[in-house]
Amino acid sequence: MRLGEVVVDVAPLRSSRDFRLVFATQAISMVGTHLTSVAASLQVYALTGSTVQVGLMSLVLGLSLLVGLVAGGVLADRVDRRRLMLVTRSITAVVVAGLAVNAALPDPKVWFVFVAAVLAGGTAGLGGPAMMAATPSLVQPGQLAAAGALTTLTAQLGGMIGPSLAGVIASGPGVAMCFAIDAAVYVVGLALLAPLPALPPEGTAEVQHPLKAMTEGLRFLRGNQVVSGLLLIDVCAVVFAMPYALFPELGTEHFGGGPSTVGLLYTAPAVGSFFGALTSGWTGRVHHTGRALIGAVAVWGVAISCFGLSSNLWLALAFLALAGLGDTASEILRRALLQHYTPDRLQGRVGSLWLAQATAGPSVGNLEAGLVARALGSSAGAAVLGGVVCLAGVATLAVAMPGLRKATLHEPSDAEEPADSIEKT
């Protein structure tokens, strides 16, 4: 296999000006989002001295994001997606600018940070499905996996650069500067997205009640084995084998280290994920996409179990990096298959459910891991058990859902047929 078939495929960037604009917007936005996230946490802690208040702010942000995602999925299938992206990002820019002004005051108000978290989370949720639903219209059908890999790469870069940059800026000019830079980033993003053409969803003649519209999306999931399988196989990984909540205890007790060791445990999956995104060129060329996806999730499960069995820190870090690599491959393939098998008129609603699961799933998984660790009396045992349960779930889905196993990006998806048949039932 040639090197050009392994490294991340940049064909969507070469062939589509519109995707280049969206990619650039996402790349800078991910860094800016982390600036605001870290700065808001630092500010709340500085004002209250309470980690509970910091956690509460994160909870408020997460809940408002989930509500926004559900509503945004319906809107993305009803209105022009370009306009929705521009409006929601404009509102978020104003909110973040307000955070900068509040932080610059002699007596910053903590209540304003919470209000801003609600507004920013809700508007981000409203615009997120539109951005995801627009992608298939901006790239060629055979480039969905490559586009997903590039999107994942922006998220990994943002996650690696943003928090560290936020710490440097917050310790120097202050948190107000973090907010101000993010607000400026949103303005730049608006300028990048403005030249996009109108992106109306297909088949929007009938205006449905929002609840009926979302119910239609849920019925499509139930009737399409590939798309429902994509969500279920992710549950196996993020709910049953999510180890992050175990890292503090494992780093200090199991590996006998301190905060630096715990930090290494959190960093290792990100390093693997970044390497996985850089070497994702194969994801758009593999013919048996569904089987490759099943294999990628299985890699995650095996790596997490092996991590739990490891007594050597560096071996454990290697297994975590392998888990991150498998997770990135899984995310790229799931995103591409989801967009390939979902008709355009349902892209927003189905995409919002995918984004909502990606938002809530890890939180549920970390809670589950903590509870299992307490029940077993061992965080390492909880990691091993989680990986085994993940593998069992993957094997069950592979047998019970042949449609998922046979899914491919290299044949017509007939995406409209399941949706049409569901409407007639």
C-alpha positions as CSV (number, residue, x, y, z in Angstrom):
1,M,0.0,0.0,0.0
2,R,1.4,3.4,-1.0
3,L,1.9,6.2,1.5
4,G,-0.7,8.3,-0.3
5,E,-3.3,5.6,0.4
6,V,-2.6,5.7,4.2
7,V,-2.2,9.3,5.2
8,V,-5.3,11.5,5.6
9,D,-7.1,12.0,2.3
10,V,-7.2,15.7,1.4
11,A,-9.2,15.3,-1.8
12,P,-12.3,17.1,-0.5
13,L,-10.1,20.1,0.2
14,R,-8.7,20.1,-3.3
15,S,-11.9,19.5,-5.2
16,S,-14.4,21.7,-3.2
17,R,-14.0,25.4,-2.4
18,D,-17.1,25.2,-0.2
19,F,-15.8,22.4,1.9
20,R,-12.5,24.3,2.3
21,L,-14.4,27.1,3.8
22,V,-16.3,24.8,6.2
23,F,-13.1,23.0,7.1
24,A,-11.3,26.3,7.9
25,T,-14.2,27.4,10.0
26,Q,-14.2,24.2,12.0
27,A,-10.5,24.2,12.5
28,I,-10.3,27.7,14.0
29,S,-13.6,27.2,15.9
30,M,-12.4,24.1,17.7
31,V,-9.4,26.0,19.1
32,G,-11.7,28.9,20.1
33,T,-14.2,26.7,21.7
34,H,-11.6,25.2,24.0
35,L,-10.3,28.7,24.9
36,T,-13.8,29.6,26.1
37,S,-14.4,26.3,27.8
38,V,-11.2,26.4,29.9
39,A,-11.5,30.1,30.5
40,A,-15.1,29.8,31.8
41,S,-14.0,26.9,34.2
42,L,-11.1,28.9,35.5
43,Q,-13.3,32.0,36.0
44,V,-16.1,30.2,37.8
45,Y,-13.5,28.5,40.1
46,A,-11.8,31.9,40.8
47,L,-15.1,33.6,41.6
48,T,-16.6,30.8,43.7
49,G,-13.6,28.6,44.9
50,S,-15.9,25.6,44.3
51,T,-15.3,22.7,42.0
52,V,-19.0,21.8,42.4
53,Q,-19.9,25.2,40.7
54,V,-17.5,24.3,37.9
55,G,-19.2,21.0,37.4
56,L,-22.6,22.6,37.6
57,M,-21.6,25.0,34.8
58,S,-20.5,22.0,32.7
59,L,-23.8,20.3,33.4
60,V,-25.8,23.3,32.4
61,L,-23.8,23.7,29.2
62,G,-24.3,20.0,28.4
63,L,-28.0,20.0,29.0
64,S,-28.6,23.1,26.9
65,L,-26.4,21.7,24.2
66,L,-28.6,18.5,24.1
67,V,-31.8,20.5,23.9
68,G,-30.3,22.6,21.1
69,L,-29.2,19.6,19.2
70,V,-32.7,18.1,19.2
71,A,-34.3,21.3,18.0
72,G,-31.5,22.0,15.6
73,G,-32.0,18.6,13.9
74,V,-35.6,19.6,13.1
75,L,-34.6,23.0,11.9
76,A,-31.7,21.7,9.7
77,D,-34.3,19.6,7.7
78,R,-36.7,22.5,7.4
79,V,-34.7,25.8,6.7
80,D,-31.7,26.8,4.6
81,R,-28.7,25.2,6.4
82,R,-26.3,28.0,5.5
83,R,-28.6,30.6,7.0
84,L,-29.0,28.5,10.1
85,M,-25.3,28.2,10.6
86,L,-24.8,32.0,10.1
87,V,-27.6,33.0,12.5
88,T,-26.5,30.6,15.3
89,R,-22.9,31.5,15.0
90,S,-23.7,35.2,15.1
91,I,-25.7,34.8,18.3
92,T,-22.8,32.7,19.8
93,A,-20.3,35.4,18.9
94,V,-22.4,38.0,20.8
95,V,-22.7,35.7,23.8
96,V,-18.9,35.1,23.9
97,A,-18.2,38.8,23.5
98,G,-20.5,39.3,26.5
99,L,-18.3,36.9,28.5
100,A,-15.3,38.9,27.6
101,V,-16.9,42.2,28.7
102,N,-18.1,40.5,32.0
103,A,-14.6,39.1,32.7
104,A,-13.0,42.6,32.1
105,L,-15.3,44.2,34.8
106,P,-13.8,45.0,38.2
107,D,-16.5,42.7,39.7
108,P,-17.3,39.9,37.2
109,K,-20.7,38.2,37.8
110,V,-20.7,34.5,38.0
111,W,-24.5,34.3,37.2
112,F,-23.7,35.8,33.8
113,V,-21.3,32.9,33.1
114,F,-24.1,30.4,33.8
115,V,-26.6,32.4,31.6
116,A,-24.0,32.5,28.8
117,A,-23.4,28.8,29.1
118,V,-27.1,28.2,28.5
119,L,-27.2,30.5,25.5
120,A,-24.0,29.3,24.0
121,G,-24.8,25.6,24.5
122,G,-28.3,26.1,23.0
123,T,-27.2,28.0,20.0
124,A,-24.3,25.7,19.3
125,G,-26.7,22.8,19.4
126,L,-29.1,24.5,17.0
127,G,-26.3,25.0,14.5
128,G,-24.4,21.8,14.9
129,P,-26.7,19.5,12.9
130,A,-26.9,22.0,10.0
131,M,-23.1,21.9,9.7
132,M,-23.1,18.1,9.7
133,A,-26.0,17.8,7.4
134,A,-24.5,20.2,4.9
135,T,-21.3,18.1,4.4
136,P,-22.7,15.6,1.9
137,S,-23.8,18.5,-0.3
138,L,-20.3,20.0,-0.4
139,V,-18.2,16.9,-1.3
140,Q,-18.5,14.2,-3.9
141,P,-20.3,11.0,-2.7
142,G,-17.0,9.0,-2.6
143,Q,-15.4,11.6,-0.4
144,L,-17.6,11.2,2.7
145,A,-15.0,9.2,4.7
146,A,-12.2,11.6,3.7
147,A,-14.4,14.6,4.8
148,G,-15.2,12.9,8.1
149,A,-11.5,12.2,8.7
150,L,-10.6,15.9,8.1
151,T,-13.4,17.0,10.4
152,T,-12.1,14.6,13.1
153,L,-8.6,15.9,12.6
154,T,-9.7,19.5,13.3
155,A,-11.3,18.2,16.6
156,Q,-8.1,16.5,17.6
157,L,-6.0,19.5,16.8
158,G,-8.3,21.7,18.7
159,G,-8.3,19.4,21.7
160,M,-4.5,19.3,21.7
161,I,-3.8,23.0,21.1
162,G,-6.8,24.8,22.6
163,P,-6.6,23.9,26.4
164,S,-2.8,24.6,26.5
165,L,-3.2,27.9,24.7
166,A,-6.0,28.8,27.1
167,G,-3.8,28.2,30.1
168,V,-1.0,30.4,28.7
169,I,-3.4,33.2,27.8
170,A,-5.3,33.0,31.1
171,S,-2.1,33.1,33.1
172,G,-0.9,36.2,31.1
173,P,-3.5,38.6,29.7
174,G,-6.3,36.9,31.5
175,V,-9.5,35.0,30.8
176,A,-11.1,38.0,29.2
177,M,-8.6,37.7,26.4
178,C,-9.5,34.1,25.9
179,F,-13.2,35.0,25.5
180,A,-12.3,38.0,23.2
181,I,-10.2,35.8,20.9
182,D,-13.0,33.2,20.6
183,A,-15.5,36.0,19.8
184,A,-13.1,37.1,17.0
185,V,-12.8,33.6,15.8
186,Y,-16.6,33.4,15.4
187,V,-16.5,36.6,13.4
188,V,-13.8,35.1,11.1
189,G,-15.9,32.0,10.8
190,L,-18.9,34.0,9.7
191,A,-16.8,35.7,7.0
192,L,-15.7,32.2,5.8
193,L,-19.2,30.8,5.7
194,A,-20.8,33.8,4.1
195,P,-19.7,32.8,0.5
196,L,-21.4,29.4,0.7
197,P,-24.3,28.9,-1.6
198,A,-27.8,28.4,-0.3
199,L,-28.1,24.9,1.2
200,P,-31.8,24.1,1.4
201,P,-32.7,20.5,2.4
202,E,-34.5,18.3,-0.1
203,G,-38.2,17.7,0.2
204,T,-39.2,20.5,2.5
205,A,-42.6,21.2,1.0
206,E,-44.5,19.7,4.0
207,V,-44.1,21.6,7.3
208,Q,-44.5,19.2,10.1
209,H,-45.0,19.7,13.8
210,P,-41.6,19.5,15.5
211,L,-42.5,16.5,17.5
212,K,-43.9,14.7,14.4
213,A,-40.7,15.6,12.5
214,M,-38.5,14.2,15.2
215,T,-40.7,11.1,15.4
216,E,-40.2,10.6,11.7
217,G,-36.4,10.6,12.3
218,L,-36.8,8.0,15.1
219,R,-38.9,5.8,12.8
220,F,-36.3,6.0,10.2
221,L,-33.7,4.8,12.7
222,R,-35.8,1.9,13.7
223,G,-36.4,0.9,10.1
224,N,-32.9,1.3,8.8
225,Q,-30.6,-1.5,10.2
226,V,-27.4,0.3,9.1
227,V,-28.1,3.6,10.7
228,S,-29.5,2.1,13.9
229,G,-26.6,-0.2,14.1
230,L,-24.2,2.7,13.8
231,L,-25.7,4.2,17.0
232,L,-25.9,0.9,18.9
233,I,-22.3,-0.1,18.2
234,D,-21.1,3.3,19.5
235,V,-23.1,2.6,22.7
236,C,-21.0,-0.6,23.2
237,A,-17.8,1.5,23.2
238,V,-18.7,4.8,25.0
239,V,-21.2,3.4,27.6
240,F,-19.6,0.0,28.5
241,A,-15.9,0.7,28.0
242,M,-15.3,4.4,28.8
243,P,-12.3,4.5,31.1
244,Y,-11.7,8.2,31.7
245,A,-13.4,8.4,35.1
246,L,-11.0,5.7,36.3
247,F,-7.8,7.6,35.4
248,P,-7.3,9.6,38.6
249,E,-7.4,6.4,40.8
250,L,-5.4,4.3,38.4
251,G,-2.8,7.0,38.0
252,T,-2.2,7.5,41.7
253,E,-3.0,4.1,43.2
254,H,-2.5,1.5,40.5
255,F,0.6,3.0,38.8
256,G,1.8,4.8,42.0
257,G,2.2,8.2,40.3
258,G,0.8,11.7,40.8
259,P,-1.0,14.3,38.8
260,S,1.6,14.1,36.0
261,T,0.8,10.3,35.6
262,V,-2.9,11.0,35.5
263,G,-2.3,13.6,32.8
264,L,-0.4,11.1,30.7
265,L,-3.3,8.7,30.9
266,Y,-5.7,11.4,29.6
267,T,-3.2,12.4,26.9
268,A,-2.4,8.9,25.5
269,P,-5.9,8.4,23.8
270,A,-5.7,11.8,22.2
271,V,-2.3,11.0,20.8
272,G,-3.6,7.8,19.3
273,S,-6.6,9.6,18.0
274,F,-4.5,12.2,16.3
275,F,-2.3,9.5,14.7
276,G,-5.4,7.7,13.6
277,A,-6.8,10.8,11.9
278,L,-3.4,11.4,10.1
279,T,-3.4,7.8,8.8
280,S,-7.0,7.6,7.8
281,G,-6.6,7.5,4.1
282,W,-7.6,3.9,4.0
283,T,-11.1,4.6,5.4
284,G,-12.4,5.9,2.1
285,R,-10.9,3.1,0.1
286,V,-11.8,0.0,2.1
287,H,-14.6,-1.9,0.4
288,H,-16.2,-3.7,3.4
289,T,-16.8,-0.5,5.4
290,G,-19.2,-2.1,7.9
291,R,-16.7,-4.9,8.7
292,A,-13.9,-2.3,9.1
293,L,-16.1,-0.4,11.5
294,I,-16.8,-3.5,13.6
295,G,-13.1,-4.2,13.7
296,A,-12.3,-0.6,14.8
297,V,-14.7,-0.8,17.7
298,A,-13.4,-4.2,18.6
299,V,-9.9,-2.7,18.7
300,W,-11.2,-0.2,21.2
301,G,-12.6,-2.9,23.4
302,V,-9.5,-5.1,23.3
303,A,-7.2,-2.1,24.0
304,I,-9.3,-1.0,27.0
305,S,-9.2,-4.5,28.5
306,C,-5.5,-4.8,28.0
307,F,-5.0,-1.4,29.6
308,G,-6.8,-2.6,32.7
309,L,-4.6,-5.7,32.8
310,S,-1.4,-3.7,32.4
311,S,0.8,-3.1,35.5
312,N,3.5,-1.2,33.6
313,L,2.6,2.5,32.9
314,W,4.2,2.7,29.5
315,L,2.5,-0.4,28.3
316,A,-0.8,0.9,29.6
317,L,-0.2,4.2,27.7
318,A,0.5,2.2,24.5
319,F,-2.8,0.4,24.9
320,L,-4.7,3.7,25.5
321,A,-3.1,5.2,22.4
322,L,-4.2,2.1,20.4
323,A,-7.7,2.6,21.9
324,G,-7.7,6.2,20.6
325,L,-6.6,5.1,17.2
326,G,-9.5,2.6,17.0
327,D,-11.9,5.2,18.3
328,T,-11.0,7.7,15.6
329,A,-11.3,5.1,12.8
330,S,-14.7,4.2,14.2
331,E,-15.8,7.8,14.3
332,I,-14.7,8.4,10.7
333,L,-16.5,5.3,9.4
334,R,-19.6,5.8,11.4
335,R,-20.0,9.4,10.3
336,A,-19.5,8.5,6.6
337,L,-21.9,5.6,6.7
338,L,-24.5,7.7,8.6
339,Q,-24.4,10.4,5.9
340,H,-24.3,7.8,3.1
341,Y,-27.4,5.9,4.3
342,T,-29.5,8.8,5.4
343,P,-31.6,10.7,2.8
344,D,-31.0,14.4,2.6
345,R,-34.4,15.4,4.0
346,L,-33.5,13.5,7.2
347,Q,-29.8,14.4,7.5
348,G,-30.4,17.1,10.2
349,R,-32.6,15.0,12.5
350,V,-30.5,11.8,12.2
351,G,-27.3,13.9,12.6
352,S,-28.7,15.6,15.7
353,L,-29.4,12.2,17.3
354,W,-25.8,11.1,16.5
355,L,-24.4,14.3,17.9
356,A,-26.6,14.1,21.0
357,Q,-25.3,10.5,21.6
358,A,-21.8,11.7,21.1
359,T,-22.3,14.4,23.7
360,A,-24.2,12.4,26.4
361,G,-22.7,8.9,25.8
362,P,-19.2,9.5,27.3
363,S,-20.8,11.1,30.4
364,V,-23.0,8.1,31.0
365,G,-20.1,5.7,30.3
366,N,-17.9,7.5,32.8
367,L,-20.6,7.3,35.4
368,E,-21.1,3.6,34.7
369,A,-17.3,3.0,34.9
370,G,-17.2,4.7,38.3
371,L,-20.1,2.6,39.7
372,V,-18.6,-0.7,38.4
373,A,-15.2,0.2,39.9
374,R,-16.9,0.8,43.3
375,A,-18.9,-2.5,43.0
376,L,-15.8,-4.5,42.1
377,G,-13.4,-2.5,44.4
378,S,-11.0,-2.2,41.5
379,S,-10.7,0.4,38.8
380,A,-8.4,-1.9,36.8
381,G,-11.1,-4.6,37.0
382,A,-13.7,-2.2,35.8
383,A,-11.7,-1.3,32.7
384,V,-11.1,-5.0,31.9
385,L,-14.8,-5.9,32.4
386,G,-15.8,-2.8,30.3
387,G,-13.7,-3.9,27.4
388,V,-15.1,-7.5,27.5
389,V,-18.7,-6.3,27.6
390,C,-17.9,-4.0,24.6
391,L,-16.5,-6.9,22.6
392,A,-19.6,-9.0,23.5
393,G,-21.9,-6.2,22.4
394,V,-20.0,-5.8,19.1
395,A,-20.1,-9.5,18.4
396,T,-23.8,-9.6,19.1
397,L,-24.5,-6.7,16.7
398,A,-22.3,-8.1,14.0
399,V,-24.4,-11.3,14.1
400,A,-27.8,-9.8,14.7
401,M,-27.5,-7.0,12.1
402,P,-26.1,-8.3,8.8
403,G,-27.0,-5.0,7.2
404,L,-24.5,-3.2,9.3
405,R,-21.9,-5.9,8.6
406,K,-22.4,-5.6,4.8
407,A,-22.6,-1.8,4.7
408,T,-20.3,-0.1,2.2
409,L,-19.6,3.4,0.9
410,H,-18.9,2.1,-2.6
411,E,-22.4,1.1,-3.6
412,P,-25.7,3.1,-3.9
413,S,-27.2,3.3,-0.4
414,D,-30.9,3.3,-1.5
415,A,-31.3,5.6,1.4
416,E,-34.7,6.8,0.4
417,E,-36.3,3.4,0.3
418,P,-36.3,2.7,4.1
419,A,-37.7,6.2,4.8
420,D,-40.4,5.9,2.2
421,S,-41.4,2.4,3.4
422,I,-41.6,3.7,7.0
423,E,-43.9,6.5,6.0
424,K,-46.4,4.0,4.5
425,T,-46.6,2.0,7.7
